[in-house]
Amino acid sequence: MPAALQACSTRPRGEVGYYAATDIIVCPCHGSEFAVTTGDVVNAPAPHGLTKLKIVEGSNGNLYLQ
């Protein structure tokens, strides 16, 4: 099953962005970098990684965040 990460960093209103050239997720508020596959902090100052969200498959075959 695929995984999902919360799009907001550890700071309020800090929506992260994906940078394909480096395959990393970056917070524009403070420059923290996160691993794409796990959400773990790669480059601080973020005190912890991005929240992992659970994905479930519905009986109709669609995927949903739980």
N, C-alpha and C positions, 0 to 999 in steps of 0.2 A: 504494500500500500504506500502511496506517495506521502510525503510529509509536507507540512506547511509551517511557516514562521510568521509571527506577528510582524506587521509592517512598521510598527512604531518602536523606536529605540527606548532606552532606559530613561530618557528625558521626556518631559511633557511636550507634546506636539512635535516630536522629533521623528518625522516619517523618513524611513531609510530608503535608499535607492540601490539598485543593482548595477554594477559596473562589469560588463561582459569582458572587457579587455583584461581585467585582472581576476575575474571570477570571484568577486568579493562584494559584500553588502556594506555600504558606508552610511553613517549618520551625518547629515550635513550640519547638525547643530554643534557637534564637538569633534568630529573626525574619527570616531571609533570605527573599527572595521570588524566585520563578523564573517564567519565561515558560511558559505552558501548551503552546505549540506546539513550542518548541525546548529547554526546560529550562535556558536561559541565565539567569544571575544578573541580576535586575532591581534588587534592592536588597540590598546586602552586609549582613553580613560574610562570607558564604560565599566561599571563594577560587576556586571554579569551579562550573560548572553541574551539573545532574543528569545521570547517565549515560544515554545513549540506548541503547535495546535494539532489536535487529532483530526484526521480525516476518516470518515466512514462512508461506506457505499450503501445507498438506499436500495430498497427492493426494486426500484425502477432503473437501477444501474447508474444513477447520478451520484456524484460525490458531494459530501456535505462536511462542513466544519462542525465539530462537536464540542 
